Amino acid sequence: MLTRIARPYLLFLGDITEPRFAKTAFGLRDWAPEACVGELALPAATVSTDLPRLTPAQAWEKGARSVVIGIANRGGVLAPEWIPLLVQCLQAGLDIVSGMHVRLAQHAEIKAAAERFGRNLVDVRVPPALIPIASGRKRTGKRLLTVGTDCALGKKYTALALTRAMRSRGIDADFRATGQTGILIAGDGIPIDAVVADFVAGAAEMLTPSAAPTHWDVVEGQGSVFHPSYSGVSLGLLHGTQPDVIVVCHELGRERVMGSEHYAVPSLPDTIDLHLRLARRTNPDVRCAGVSLNTAALDRDAAEAALATHAERLRLPVADPIRGGPAFDRLVEACLA
């Protein structure tokens, strides 16, 4: 549990210019808005959460007690250009919370400033100790895993939305966080991409233990089995969670793999087929309930048309969880069927 993280948060955007790398900031803004007082960024940043732009001192005055690094960049590293502003946060009285792979205390200037000002450095991307090798044994309870055609296109949002919808129907359901943003939202979880490779499936088993027959664990997916950089963590989650249901996530209009543009994004039929074939290794009864389609780039009418077209082609429920509506209700019911 992350009980040592002090809220509310100031969201740090650094000098980011690519919105897809700000998914931590956007996730907290959308799913924990009561915990976010504003944003902090360098002049070069072109991405915004649309929260008030504050200095560290102003954020403290508005109640912020931690600055959260709201960026998930390639490699999970802190840029040297960010360090002076993060030191200012410590000086203003804010703890620093990071989901980066590199530990905050590895930066001598940050470590010295935290000690000087009596502040905490909180690394979220630290897995628990003594993770076992996966057993592959069947567990009780029900499990849903969100999977994707690529990275950063809605797996976390879909899992959160499905969990909320299940609970609103009186279903006993838990969101299981596997990434730094989800952990900050949920308060616990396992940062699955920080787990040693041989233990990823075991960590997934830890995250989704045996439960009551009617209980659902809704697991936040990571990466994509099609991504040349991150396929390993995706497959470990797929085998370790032993999902009864998968929901495939895709961003409409994305044609090239994020960060590896020389690879094409796979088709939805190919994505569904491969995930089911791989998932059957640990759960022969797995099924695909439908597709979560990110239609953020479209207006309402175009989005509704796209959802209907894809649903007809795939013969599955297709919905945008952010838009909700009858299409999303059909997706939820298909998951529970």
C-alpha positions as CSV (number, residue, x, y, z in Angstrom):
1,M,0.0,0.0,0.0
2,L,1.1,3.5,-0.8
3,T,0.1,5.1,2.5
4,R,3.2,7.3,2.6
5,I,2.3,9.3,-0.4
6,A,1.0,12.7,0.7
7,R,-1.9,14.2,-1.2
8,P,-3.0,16.4,-3.0
9,Y,-0.7,16.4,-6.0
10,L,1.0,18.9,-8.3
11,L,1.5,17.3,-11.7
12,F,4.9,17.7,-13.2
13,L,5.1,17.8,-17.0
14,G,8.7,18.7,-17.5
15,D,9.4,19.8,-21.1
16,I,7.2,17.2,-22.7
17,T,5.8,17.8,-26.2
18,E,4.1,14.4,-26.9
19,P,0.8,14.0,-25.2
20,R,1.0,10.2,-25.2
21,F,4.0,10.3,-22.8
22,A,2.0,12.3,-20.3
23,K,-0.4,9.5,-19.5
24,T,0.4,9.5,-15.8
25,A,-0.6,13.2,-15.5
26,F,-3.8,12.7,-17.6
27,G,-4.7,9.5,-15.7
28,L,-4.5,11.2,-12.4
29,R,-6.4,14.2,-13.7
30,D,-9.2,12.0,-15.0
31,W,-9.5,9.4,-12.3
32,A,-8.3,11.2,-9.2
33,P,-9.3,14.8,-9.9
34,E,-9.9,15.5,-6.2
35,A,-6.2,14.9,-5.6
36,C,-4.8,17.2,-8.3
37,V,-4.4,21.0,-7.6
38,G,-2.5,22.0,-10.7
39,E,0.4,21.4,-13.1
40,L,4.0,22.4,-13.3
41,A,6.1,22.5,-16.5
42,L,9.2,24.0,-18.1
43,P,8.7,26.7,-20.8
44,A,9.5,24.2,-23.5
45,A,6.5,22.0,-22.6
46,T,3.6,22.1,-25.1
47,V,1.4,19.5,-23.3
48,S,-1.1,20.6,-20.7
49,T,-3.6,18.9,-18.5
50,D,-5.7,22.1,-18.5
51,L,-5.2,22.4,-14.7
52,P,-3.9,25.7,-13.3
53,R,-0.3,26.2,-14.1
54,L,1.4,26.8,-10.7
55,T,4.8,27.4,-9.2
56,P,5.9,25.0,-6.4
57,A,5.2,27.7,-3.8
58,Q,1.8,28.5,-5.2
59,A,0.9,24.8,-5.2
60,W,1.9,24.5,-1.6
61,E,-0.3,27.4,-0.7
62,K,-3.2,25.7,-2.5
63,G,-2.7,22.5,-0.4
64,A,-0.4,20.4,-2.6
65,R,1.9,18.1,-0.6
66,S,3.6,16.1,-3.3
67,V,4.7,16.7,-6.9
68,V,4.1,13.7,-9.1
69,I,6.2,13.2,-12.2
70,G,3.4,12.9,-14.7
71,I,5.5,11.6,-17.5
72,A,6.1,8.0,-18.7
73,N,8.9,8.4,-21.2
74,R,10.9,5.8,-23.0
75,G,13.3,4.2,-20.6
76,G,11.7,5.9,-17.5
77,V,14.5,8.4,-16.9
78,L,14.6,11.9,-15.4
79,A,16.0,14.5,-17.8
80,P,18.8,16.7,-16.4
81,E,16.8,19.8,-17.4
82,W,14.1,18.8,-14.9
83,I,16.3,18.6,-11.9
84,P,16.4,22.4,-10.8
85,L,12.6,22.7,-10.9
86,L,12.2,19.5,-8.9
87,V,14.7,20.8,-6.3
88,Q,12.5,23.9,-6.1
89,C,9.5,21.6,-5.3
90,L,11.5,20.1,-2.4
91,Q,12.4,23.6,-1.2
92,A,8.8,24.6,-1.3
93,G,7.8,21.7,1.0
94,L,6.6,19.1,-1.5
95,D,7.6,15.5,-1.6
96,I,8.5,14.0,-5.0
97,V,6.6,11.0,-6.3
98,S,8.1,9.2,-9.3
99,G,7.0,6.3,-11.4
100,M,10.2,6.3,-13.4
101,H,12.5,3.3,-13.6
102,V,15.4,5.3,-12.3
103,R,15.2,5.8,-8.5
104,L,15.0,9.4,-7.3
105,A,17.8,9.0,-4.8
106,Q,20.2,8.0,-7.6
107,H,20.2,11.7,-8.5
108,A,22.7,13.2,-6.1
109,E,21.3,16.7,-6.3
110,I,17.7,15.5,-5.6
111,K,18.8,13.3,-2.8
112,A,20.8,16.1,-1.1
113,A,17.9,18.5,-1.4
114,A,15.4,16.1,0.0
115,E,17.7,15.5,3.0
116,R,18.3,19.3,3.4
117,F,14.6,20.2,3.3
118,G,13.3,17.1,5.1
119,R,11.2,15.8,2.3
120,N,10.3,12.3,1.1
121,L,11.4,10.7,-2.2
122,V,8.7,8.1,-3.2
123,D,9.5,5.6,-6.0
124,V,6.2,3.9,-7.1
125,R,7.9,1.6,-9.6
126,V,9.3,-0.8,-6.9
127,P,7.9,-4.3,-7.1
128,P,7.3,-6.4,-3.9
129,A,10.0,-8.7,-2.6
130,L,9.9,-12.5,-3.0
131,I,7.7,-12.7,-6.1
132,P,7.3,-16.4,-7.0
133,I,7.7,-18.2,-10.3
134,A,4.3,-18.6,-11.8
135,S,2.7,-22.0,-11.1
136,G,0.2,-21.9,-14.0
137,R,-2.4,-23.5,-11.7
138,K,-6.1,-22.6,-12.1
139,R,-7.4,-20.1,-9.5
140,T,-11.0,-19.4,-8.4
141,G,-12.8,-16.2,-9.2
142,K,-13.1,-14.4,-12.5
143,R,-10.5,-12.2,-14.3
144,L,-10.6,-9.7,-17.1
145,L,-7.5,-8.4,-18.8
146,T,-7.3,-5.4,-21.1
147,V,-4.9,-5.9,-24.0
148,G,-3.9,-3.7,-26.9
149,T,-2.7,-3.3,-30.4
150,D,-0.1,-0.9,-29.1
151,C,1.0,1.1,-26.0
152,A,-0.7,4.1,-24.5
153,L,-4.1,3.9,-26.1
154,G,-6.6,3.2,-23.3
155,K,-5.9,-0.1,-21.5
156,K,-5.9,1.5,-18.1
157,Y,-8.9,3.8,-18.8
158,T,-10.8,0.8,-20.1
159,A,-10.1,-1.3,-17.0
160,L,-11.1,1.5,-14.7
161,A,-14.3,2.2,-16.6
162,L,-15.2,-1.5,-16.7
163,T,-14.5,-1.8,-12.9
164,R,-16.7,1.2,-12.2
165,A,-19.5,-0.1,-14.4
166,M,-19.4,-3.6,-12.8
167,R,-19.6,-2.1,-9.3
168,S,-22.5,0.1,-10.4
169,R,-24.3,-3.2,-11.3
170,G,-23.7,-4.6,-7.9
171,I,-20.8,-6.9,-9.1
172,D,-17.9,-7.5,-6.7
173,A,-15.0,-6.2,-8.8
174,D,-11.5,-4.8,-8.1
175,F,-9.3,-2.8,-10.4
176,R,-5.8,-4.4,-10.4
177,A,-3.1,-1.8,-11.2
178,T,0.0,-2.9,-13.0
179,G,1.6,0.5,-13.8
180,Q,2.6,3.6,-11.9
181,T,-0.4,5.7,-12.8
182,G,-2.9,2.9,-11.9
183,I,-1.1,2.4,-8.6
184,L,-1.3,6.1,-7.7
185,I,-5.1,6.0,-8.5
186,A,-5.9,2.7,-6.8
187,G,-3.5,2.9,-3.9
188,D,-1.8,-0.4,-4.5
189,G,-0.8,-2.8,-7.2
190,I,2.4,-4.2,-8.8
191,P,4.5,-2.2,-11.3
192,I,4.8,-5.1,-13.6
193,D,7.4,-3.7,-16.0
194,A,9.8,-3.3,-13.0
195,V,9.6,-7.1,-12.3
196,V,12.5,-9.3,-13.3
197,A,11.4,-11.1,-16.5
198,D,11.2,-14.6,-15.1
199,F,8.8,-13.5,-12.4
200,V,6.3,-11.4,-14.4
201,A,3.7,-14.1,-14.7
202,G,4.2,-14.9,-11.0
203,A,3.6,-11.3,-10.1
204,A,0.4,-11.4,-12.2
205,E,-0.7,-14.5,-10.1
206,M,0.0,-12.6,-6.9
207,L,-2.0,-9.7,-8.2
208,T,-5.0,-11.9,-9.0
209,P,-5.2,-14.5,-6.3
210,S,-8.0,-17.0,-5.8
211,A,-11.3,-15.3,-4.9
212,A,-15.0,-16.0,-4.6
213,P,-16.5,-17.5,-7.7
214,T,-18.5,-14.3,-8.5
215,H,-15.6,-11.9,-7.8
216,W,-14.0,-10.1,-10.8
217,D,-10.4,-8.9,-10.9
218,V,-10.1,-6.3,-13.8
219,V,-6.5,-6.1,-14.7
220,E,-4.8,-3.1,-16.3
221,G,-2.9,-4.3,-19.3
222,Q,0.6,-3.2,-20.3
223,G,2.4,-2.8,-23.6
224,S,1.3,-5.1,-26.5
225,V,2.4,-8.5,-27.6
226,F,2.9,-6.9,-31.0
227,H,5.3,-4.2,-29.7
228,P,9.0,-5.1,-30.4
229,S,10.1,-3.5,-27.1
230,Y,7.4,-4.4,-24.6
231,S,5.9,-7.7,-25.8
232,G,7.5,-9.7,-22.9
233,V,5.6,-7.9,-20.1
234,S,2.4,-8.2,-22.1
235,L,2.7,-12.0,-22.5
236,G,3.7,-12.5,-18.9
237,L,0.5,-10.7,-17.8
238,L,-1.6,-12.7,-20.3
239,H,-0.3,-16.0,-19.0
240,G,-0.2,-15.1,-15.3
241,T,-3.6,-13.5,-15.0
242,Q,-5.3,-16.5,-16.8
243,P,-8.1,-14.2,-18.0
244,D,-11.5,-15.5,-18.5
245,V,-12.2,-12.4,-20.6
246,I,-10.0,-10.1,-22.7
247,V,-11.0,-6.7,-24.0
248,V,-8.9,-5.5,-26.9
249,C,-8.0,-1.8,-26.9
250,H,-7.2,0.2,-30.0
251,E,-6.8,3.9,-31.0
252,L,-8.7,4.7,-34.1
253,G,-6.4,6.1,-36.8
254,R,-3.1,4.9,-35.2
255,E,-1.3,3.1,-38.0
256,R,2.3,2.8,-36.7
257,V,3.6,1.4,-33.4
258,M,4.4,4.1,-30.9
259,G,8.2,4.5,-30.6
260,S,8.8,1.9,-33.3
261,E,7.2,3.6,-36.3
262,H,8.8,1.1,-38.8
263,Y,6.3,-1.4,-37.5
264,A,2.6,-1.3,-38.5
265,V,-0.1,-1.5,-35.9
266,P,-1.9,-4.9,-36.3
267,S,-5.5,-5.3,-37.4
268,L,-8.1,-5.9,-34.8
269,P,-9.0,-9.5,-36.1
270,D,-5.3,-10.4,-35.9
271,T,-5.0,-8.9,-32.5
272,I,-8.0,-10.8,-31.2
273,D,-6.9,-14.1,-32.7
274,L,-3.3,-14.0,-31.4
275,H,-4.3,-13.0,-27.9
276,L,-6.8,-15.8,-27.7
277,R,-4.4,-18.4,-29.0
278,L,-1.7,-17.3,-26.5
279,A,-4.1,-17.0,-23.6
280,R,-5.5,-20.5,-24.1
281,R,-2.1,-21.8,-22.8
282,T,-3.2,-21.1,-19.2
283,N,-7.0,-20.7,-19.7
284,P,-8.5,-22.8,-22.5
285,D,-11.9,-21.1,-21.9
286,V,-10.8,-17.5,-22.5
287,R,-13.0,-15.4,-24.7
288,C,-12.9,-11.9,-26.2
289,A,-15.9,-9.9,-25.0
290,G,-15.3,-7.0,-27.4
291,V,-13.2,-4.0,-28.3
292,S,-12.5,-0.7,-26.5
293,L,-12.0,1.9,-29.3
294,N,-10.3,5.1,-28.5
295,T,-12.2,7.7,-30.7
296,A,-10.8,10.8,-29.1
297,A,-9.8,12.3,-32.5
298,L,-13.4,12.2,-33.8
299,D,-16.5,14.2,-33.1
300,R,-19.6,12.5,-31.6
301,D,-21.3,11.6,-34.8
302,A,-18.2,10.2,-36.5
303,A,-17.3,8.3,-33.3
304,E,-20.7,6.7,-33.2
305,A,-20.5,5.7,-36.8
306,A,-17.0,4.2,-36.3
307,L,-18.2,2.2,-33.3
308,A,-21.1,0.8,-35.2
309,T,-19.1,-0.1,-38.3
310,H,-16.4,-1.9,-36.3
311,A,-19.1,-3.8,-34.2
312,E,-20.7,-5.0,-37.4
313,R,-17.4,-6.1,-39.0
314,L,-16.1,-7.9,-35.9
315,R,-19.5,-9.1,-34.7
316,L,-18.6,-8.0,-31.2
317,P,-19.5,-5.1,-28.9
318,V,-17.3,-2.1,-29.7
319,A,-17.4,1.0,-27.4
320,D,-15.4,4.0,-26.3
321,P,-15.5,3.8,-22.5
322,I,-14.9,7.6,-22.2
323,R,-18.0,8.3,-24.3
324,G,-20.1,5.6,-22.5
325,G,-23.6,5.2,-23.7
326,P,-25.5,2.1,-25.0
327,A,-22.4,0.8,-26.8
328,F,-20.4,0.7,-23.6
329,D,-23.3,-1.0,-21.8
330,R,-23.3,-3.7,-24.4
331,L,-19.6,-4.2,-23.9
332,V,-20.0,-4.5,-20.1
333,E,-22.8,-7.0,-20.5
334,A,-20.7,-9.0,-22.8
335,C,-17.9,-9.1,-20.3
336,L,-20.3,-10.4,-17.6
337,A,-22.1,-12.9,-19.9
